[in-house]
Amino acid sequence: MYYENYRYWGGELKYGETFKIDKEIVNLTKKKLPKALFIPTASGDSEKYFDIFKQIYGKKLGCKVEVLYLIKDKLSKNDINEKILSSDLIYIGGGNTNKLLDVWKKKEIDKILKKAGNKGIILSGLSAGAYCWSNKSLSSSKEQIYNGLEFIKLNFVCHYSKKNKEIVFKNLKKLKKPIVALENNSAIEIIGDKYRILTSSKNAKAYKLYLDNDNILEKKLQVDNKFRKVKSLL
């Protein structure tokens, strides 16, 4: 059976702030000691970033954590395949979206990750690690639209806030398609053709942004345990 479970969210990986979402990601594996693979390509293979991941997913959440350095380690295709496809969950760190996609496509990581999704491995990430799975995504800091891997057909923006609405709206008018806008510490979980919104803080929100003629409308998405049809976001 074809199974997909993605977790996209905005913000930074911090114990306390994002723990509720991190815990849910681990719970999705339904294993007592899941193997969690961290891929920090977007941050240039940052070891400090992996240290944070180990603290949260290893010490706090009880995962067996591993890392895949695709820039500084010269791994064979077989080694990369084994690391990815033997995992229970894969977490993609934030950073430079263009760098991430460029490295992945050169090494055909996108094809291996597609196999992982088909296998039922949990795919998750924040910021650039969320943008990568999408159809299109918008920068929240500059006029830029990213092309994702199109694992799902939704479009996204992370780190959405009152401070960056102007730049987000400019990008949206260029894209001319609806997007899901995630504030920091909010997440969208997608299983098959359904989704739900989760947050790790009371004030975090998520929206659907879309054009009505030349006006941009902002629809707040419900935060609860109910799954809804993904097509309602298109």
C-alpha positions as CSV (number, residue, x, y, z in Angstrom):
1,M,0.0,0.0,0.0
2,Y,1.3,3.4,-0.9
3,Y,1.8,5.4,2.3
4,E,3.1,8.9,2.9
5,N,3.5,10.8,6.1
6,Y,5.2,14.2,6.0
7,R,5.6,16.7,8.7
8,Y,6.3,20.3,7.6
9,W,6.8,23.1,10.0
10,G,8.2,26.6,10.6
11,G,10.7,27.7,13.3
12,E,13.9,26.4,14.8
13,L,14.7,23.1,16.4
14,K,14.7,24.0,20.1
15,Y,13.8,21.8,23.1
16,G,10.8,23.2,24.8
17,E,9.5,25.3,21.9
18,T,9.1,22.5,19.4
19,F,9.0,19.5,21.6
20,K,5.3,18.7,21.2
21,I,5.8,18.5,17.5
22,D,9.0,16.5,17.7
23,K,7.3,14.0,20.1
24,E,4.5,13.6,17.6
25,I,6.9,12.9,14.7
26,V,8.6,10.1,16.8
27,N,5.2,8.7,17.8
28,L,4.3,8.3,14.1
29,T,6.9,5.6,13.8
30,K,5.0,3.5,16.3
31,K,8.3,2.0,17.5
32,K,9.8,2.0,21.0
33,L,13.3,2.8,19.8
34,P,13.0,4.3,16.3
35,K,16.0,5.0,14.1
36,A,16.0,8.8,13.3
37,L,18.2,10.0,10.5
38,F,19.1,13.7,10.4
39,I,20.2,15.3,7.1
40,P,21.7,18.8,7.6
41,T,22.6,19.5,3.9
42,A,20.9,22.9,4.0
43,S,23.1,24.1,6.8
44,G,26.3,22.9,5.1
45,D,26.5,19.7,7.2
46,S,26.6,21.6,10.5
47,E,27.8,19.4,13.3
48,K,26.4,21.8,15.9
49,Y,23.0,21.3,14.4
50,F,23.3,17.6,14.7
51,D,24.3,18.0,18.4
52,I,20.9,19.8,18.9
53,F,19.1,17.0,17.1
54,K,20.9,14.4,19.3
55,Q,19.8,16.2,22.4
56,I,16.2,16.3,21.5
57,Y,15.6,13.1,19.4
58,G,18.2,11.0,21.1
59,K,18.3,11.9,24.8
60,K,14.8,13.3,25.2
61,L,12.8,11.2,22.8
62,G,14.7,7.9,22.9
63,C,15.6,7.5,19.3
64,K,18.7,5.9,17.9
65,V,20.0,8.9,16.0
66,E,22.3,9.0,12.9
67,V,23.4,11.7,10.6
68,L,23.9,11.8,6.8
69,Y,26.6,14.3,5.8
70,L,26.3,14.7,2.0
71,I,28.8,17.5,1.5
72,K,31.8,16.7,3.6
73,D,31.6,12.9,3.6
74,K,32.3,11.0,0.4
75,L,29.8,8.2,0.7
76,S,29.0,5.6,-2.0
77,K,25.5,5.5,-3.5
78,N,25.0,2.1,-1.7
79,D,26.0,3.7,1.7
80,I,23.5,6.6,1.2
81,N,20.8,4.2,0.2
82,E,21.4,2.0,3.2
83,K,21.3,5.0,5.7
84,I,18.1,6.4,4.3
85,L,16.1,3.3,3.6
86,S,17.0,1.6,7.0
87,S,15.6,4.6,8.9
88,D,12.2,4.9,10.7
89,L,12.1,8.7,10.3
90,I,14.0,11.2,8.4
91,Y,14.4,14.8,9.5
92,I,15.7,17.5,7.2
93,G,17.2,20.5,8.9
94,G,16.8,24.1,7.8
95,G,19.2,26.5,6.1
96,N,19.8,27.2,2.4
97,T,17.0,25.7,0.3
98,N,18.9,26.1,-3.0
99,K,22.0,24.5,-1.6
100,L,20.0,21.5,-0.3
101,L,18.2,20.9,-3.6
102,D,21.3,21.3,-5.7
103,V,23.3,18.8,-3.7
104,W,20.4,16.4,-3.5
105,K,19.8,16.4,-7.3
106,K,23.4,15.9,-8.1
107,K,23.5,12.8,-5.9
108,E,20.0,11.7,-6.8
109,I,18.9,11.9,-3.1
110,D,15.4,12.9,-4.2
111,K,14.9,9.5,-5.8
112,I,16.0,7.6,-2.7
113,L,13.8,9.8,-0.5
114,K,10.9,9.0,-2.8
115,K,11.5,5.3,-2.1
116,A,11.6,6.0,1.6
117,G,8.2,7.7,1.5
118,N,6.8,4.8,-0.5
119,K,8.2,2.4,2.1
120,G,6.4,4.2,4.9
121,I,9.4,6.0,6.5
122,I,8.3,9.2,8.2
123,L,9.6,12.3,6.2
124,S,9.8,15.5,8.2
125,G,11.7,18.8,8.4
126,L,11.5,22.5,9.1
127,S,12.1,25.6,6.9
128,A,14.3,24.4,4.0
129,G,13.6,20.9,5.3
130,A,9.9,21.6,4.8
131,Y,10.2,23.4,1.4
132,C,12.1,20.5,-0.1
133,W,9.0,18.2,-0.2
134,S,6.6,20.7,-1.7
135,N,5.6,21.7,-5.2
136,K,6.6,25.4,-4.9
137,S,7.6,27.4,-1.8
138,L,8.0,31.1,-1.1
139,S,10.8,32.8,0.7
140,S,9.7,34.8,3.7
141,S,12.8,37.1,3.6
142,K,13.3,37.9,-0.1
143,E,11.6,37.9,-3.5
144,Q,12.2,34.2,-4.4
145,I,10.2,31.1,-5.3
146,Y,11.7,27.7,-4.8
147,N,11.0,24.6,-6.8
148,G,10.5,21.6,-4.5
149,L,10.7,17.9,-5.2
150,E,6.9,17.8,-5.7
151,F,6.3,14.8,-3.4
152,I,3.1,16.6,-2.6
153,K,1.3,19.2,-4.7
154,L,1.0,21.9,-2.0
155,N,2.9,25.2,-1.9
156,F,4.3,26.6,1.3
157,V,5.9,29.4,3.1
158,C,7.5,29.0,6.6
159,H,8.3,31.6,9.3
160,Y,5.1,33.5,8.3
161,S,4.5,36.6,10.5
162,K,3.1,40.1,10.4
163,K,6.7,41.3,9.8
164,N,7.2,39.5,6.5
165,K,3.7,39.6,5.0
166,E,4.7,42.2,2.5
167,I,7.4,40.1,0.9
168,V,5.3,37.0,1.2
169,F,2.4,38.7,-0.6
170,K,4.7,39.9,-3.4
171,N,5.9,36.3,-3.9
172,L,2.4,35.0,-3.8
173,K,1.3,37.4,-6.5
174,K,4.1,36.0,-8.7
175,L,3.2,32.4,-8.0
176,K,-0.6,33.0,-8.5
177,K,-1.5,29.8,-6.6
178,P,-2.7,29.1,-3.1
179,I,-0.1,28.4,-0.4
180,V,0.0,27.1,3.2
181,A,1.6,29.7,5.4
182,L,3.1,28.3,8.6
183,E,4.1,30.5,11.5
184,N,7.0,29.4,13.7
185,N,6.1,26.4,15.9
186,S,3.2,25.3,13.6
187,A,3.1,22.1,11.5
188,I,1.1,20.4,8.8
189,E,0.9,16.7,8.9
190,I,0.0,14.9,5.6
191,I,-1.1,11.3,5.3
192,G,-2.2,10.3,1.9
193,D,-4.8,12.8,0.7
194,K,-5.5,14.2,4.2
195,Y,-3.9,16.8,6.5
196,R,-4.1,18.3,9.9
197,I,-2.5,21.3,11.6
198,L,-0.6,21.0,14.9
199,T,1.3,23.6,17.0
200,S,3.7,23.5,19.8
201,S,2.7,26.8,21.3
202,K,-0.7,28.4,22.0
203,N,-0.1,31.4,19.8
204,A,1.2,29.6,16.7
205,K,-1.1,29.6,13.7
206,A,-1.3,28.4,10.1
207,Y,-3.2,29.8,7.1
208,K,-4.2,29.3,3.6
209,L,-3.3,32.3,1.5
210,Y,-4.8,32.8,-2.0
211,L,-5.7,35.4,-4.6
212,D,-9.2,36.7,-5.3
213,N,-8.7,38.8,-8.4
214,D,-5.8,41.0,-7.2
215,N,-6.6,40.7,-3.5
216,I,-4.8,38.3,-1.1
217,L,-7.1,36.5,1.3
218,E,-5.9,34.9,4.5
219,K,-7.9,32.0,5.8
220,K,-6.9,30.6,9.3
221,L,-6.6,26.8,9.4
222,Q,-8.2,24.9,12.2
223,V,-5.8,23.5,14.9
224,D,-7.2,20.2,16.2
225,N,-6.9,16.5,15.7
226,K,-9.3,16.3,12.7
227,F,-7.9,15.3,9.3
228,R,-9.2,17.2,6.3
229,K,-8.9,16.8,2.6
230,V,-5.6,18.2,1.1
231,K,-7.5,19.3,-2.0
232,S,-9.3,22.0,0.1
233,L,-5.9,23.7,0.3
234,L,-5.3,23.8,-3.5
